[in-house]
Amino acid sequence: MARAGMALRRLAGVPTTAPAPGAFGTIARPRLYERLDNALTMHVACVVAPAGYGKTTLVRQYVERARRPSAAVAVPTGGGLFPFAGAVAQGLREIVPHAADDFGGAAESARRAPHPEAVLADWFAHLLAGQAPLLVIDDVDHLRDGSGAAFLCELIERATDARFLILSRSTPPLPLTRWLAYGEIDFPIDLAELRFRDEEVRAYVHGSGLVLPAQTLERVVQLAGGWPMAAALAARAAARTGGDLRQIEGATREILFDFFADEIFASLRPEVRRFVVDTSIFEVLDIPLLEVHVRYAQARAILEQLLHDGIFVFRESNDVYRYQSLFRAFARHELQRRPAAERREAYLAAAETLVAGERDAEALMLLTEAGERARLQHLAGERFREIFRAGRADALLGALDALDEPNDPEVLALRALVLVRTERASEVPELARRVEANREKGIARLQARLALATYLSHEMRYAEAMEVVRTETAASLLPRAIAFDFYALAVDALTELGESGEAQRYLQQMSPLATPAQRYRVAYANLVLSFSRSDLSLVERFAEELLAEAEAERDLQTAARARIGLARIAMQRGESAETQRLSREAADAFRRAGDAHSETFALMPLVHAASEAGQFEHMREGIARLEALGALGIGRWAYDVCVPPAQAIERAAQGDLSSAFETLNARPTLPARNYTTLRLAEIAFYAAGAARREEAEARVAECLERLREATPSSVEVSQRMVLALVYLAHANLVLGRLERAHSLLEQLGRAKGALERKAHLLFDVAWATYLQASGHGAGEERRAVALERMAQAGFQGLAAVFQHLGVLPVEAAEESAGGVLGSLTKTELALLVMAAEGLASKQIAERLGRSPQTVDKHLSNALRKLNCRSRAEAVALARRHGFLD
């Protein structure tokens, strides 16, 4: 075989042949010396490892420290009987001085015998009788004929007083199984233990007298890859090149590649060489995967033979092998030297194998490297969903960069579908516009519209997203995969809009279209829709089952979505620690998958729960991640929804209610109506606490109007409305509007059993506060107990906020209400008296001889002055202050 040609120039002063690992420096390896000591209590110890792993150096160091009679023998190349036996005689000179001189006669006698190996072994055994030397037999892999191996076997079995240490690059041709069965042999050191650890490479360099810059030293460590010979070469190159990293790497690889070409590849059969070069494309050699392609049908047999022969192959498990890193780099270099047609054939075979094994991301990267644009575009378009689910957005982005076609609608649409899930989602509207500008009417247009609808949904512009979905799904014929994605998107968006009926219809349409790989997406759509029901225990069980199945199938994104569902359930139950754990796990999974928008969804419960629990460090961690995504144009809506309330809690918990109010009031309107309603209630609450009475009254009125118009469409929307009522009740208590607060609390009290945990605790605090403000004797004590219960339930942050809230004393509240009643006109007060009698507007009008419209106008003015929502509330207030007596 031809030597590996290298483009790098040779460096002056750098060796051009591979040195022995110990030729440039050595390090002590006491743990391995101890292993050898223990092993040599037996008759034979054997160390098997490829070339350059320091077997000989290790044993030389061991013998020097052991101080025991020893002889070292290297099997000559070819390993014939008489050359080998002569080498043994020469090696024994220190132990048996006359052995080399007498060997000639013994060899002549052996040549005339029918079994010369037995005669020579018996002669050597006689020489060693009564002694207990250590015989080191190196390069046993050189024994190519049966006579040399038979001689070594006979010698070991007859020289019973000696100890033998066998060193070989491959499994030696000896009866190892029989010796193992009789307990006569040990394999004390495997390849993993011979490898240099990183700290051993550093020690080796220092022991060689080299002083290298830190960066250069770390590059030497990387180049070595645990291989002692590579460490020796890299250290030499570093010493001669003055720390130039490129020259160090080039020189090291050049020498090693020549070594592989001359010493390893030259000895392999042509079909084995081709197999090694072909499979160097794979980082890991997975036998079941390789054997699906006819090109690698003999994979197991070839790899086992390479392993047996010590050819830089490591077995990681029964079915998984790996080439030594530098050997693989050499084989890949050989692949690049092949003719273009052969190289293309190898790449396509590898890509087909990876696709058959559903390792699409690796196949994409391989096709990108091979420059196979047509196949690359086809695979990316067909399998981008599966690649995303496997968490390999990086492979898709690499493929898109390789498909840089600025005017191809299919490439533009595929780019939009991929980017919408990443930090480059802001490019999607422009990509969709460019596809439309091409007047594309086929699949590319539908894909671009799907990407646009997904982008709008990620931005919480659900109504706009549904306009796109409804327009496209109105078509009678849609490709199955695209129709499925549109329907799945519709379920998510409609659930957020509170239109569960239409969401259910889309779910029924998507279910029959699901492929086996998409069944988890249907399950997740069911999970999303199930939040419109009230039985959280059923939703929880559904989410747990989905999580278990997705993890078993290694569907990372579905598993992360199931965790978000469980986090939402935990948050509704007030389980702060569980909410944070599940949210963080989901966010981390989405980050690994490159799904930036889903990461923002996962971070929201984390920020929310951490702030309410008073764990502000965790809260700030989540906010920092949202800010980083927001800087890329992702999830700004998520930041606006969850960050201001969380920051307001932190500031209010420290007693700064005015800053809390300003934080929230800077962003009073949100994309979703129910979020805005809750935000207004929170603003009113903090405004009242900060003594910003006018702003508080205005926000209370606006929020009450929204609540009157709202129709709860799901459990989560209902919970937000309930929280809004609780915050309004607190705001009115702080403002001294006891009647209005009482009315709101009565409304909540009728549904107290259905309140989520947090709302229940807030209600208890509000009711105790009402009792305290009303002058009830046990009010203050009950409020303290309610706040303590809230803190013990994991809402320390919220409890601290309410600790800082002042409540208008009952006397001042009564005085304020009395003053307002005194400002009513005689007509307004008279009409209020008749309303207290239970008369309707028409009846009052008949009694006074006025129109019902006039009566309504005066009563409306009275309600406005009293800041009451209803006639009943105004009548109760007037009666309590004696105006109706």
ABEGO torsion letter per residue (X at the ends): XBBBBBABBBBBGBBABBBBAAAAEBBBBAAAAAAAAAAAABABBBBBBBBGAGAAAAAAAAAAAAGBBBBBBBBBBGGBAAAAAAAAAAAAAAABAAAAAAAAAAAAAAAABABAAAAAAAAAAAAABGBBBBBBBBGAAABABAAAAAAAAAAAAABAABBBBBBBABBBBBBAAAAAAAGABBBABBAAAABBBAAAAAAAAAAAGBBBBAAAAAAAAAAAGGBAAAAAAAAAAAAAAGGBAAAAAAAAAAAAAAAAAAAAAAABBAAAAAAAAAAAABABBBAAAAAABAAAAAAAAAAAAAAAAGBGBBBABAABBBBBAAAAAAAAAAAAABBAAAAAAAAAAAAAAAAAAGBAAAAAAAAAAAGBAAAAAAAAAAAAAAAAAAGBAAAAAAAAAABBBAABAAAAAAAAAAAAABAAAAAAAAAAAAAAAAGBABAAAAAAAAAAAAAAAAAGBAAAAAAAAAAAAABABBBAAAAAAAAAAAAAAAAAAGBAAAAAAAAAAAAAABBAAAAAAAAAAAAAAAAABABAAAAAAAAAAAAAAAAAAGBAAAAAAAAAAAAAAAAAAGBAAAAAAAAAAAAAAAAAAGBAAAAAAAAAAAAAAAAAAGBAAAAAAAAAAAAAAAAAGBGAAAAAAAAAAAAAAAAAAAGBAAAAAAAAAABABBABAAAAAAAAAAAAAAAAAAGBAAAAAAAAAAAAAAAAABBBABAAAAAAAAAAAAAAAAAAAAAGBAAAAAAAAAAAAAAAAABBAAAAAAAAAAAAAAAAAAGBAAAAAAAAAAAAAAAAAGBAAAAAAAAABBBBBAAAAAAAAAAAAAABBAAAAAAAAAAAAGBBAAAAAAAAGBBAAAAAAAAAAAAAAAGBABAAAAAAAAAAAGAAX
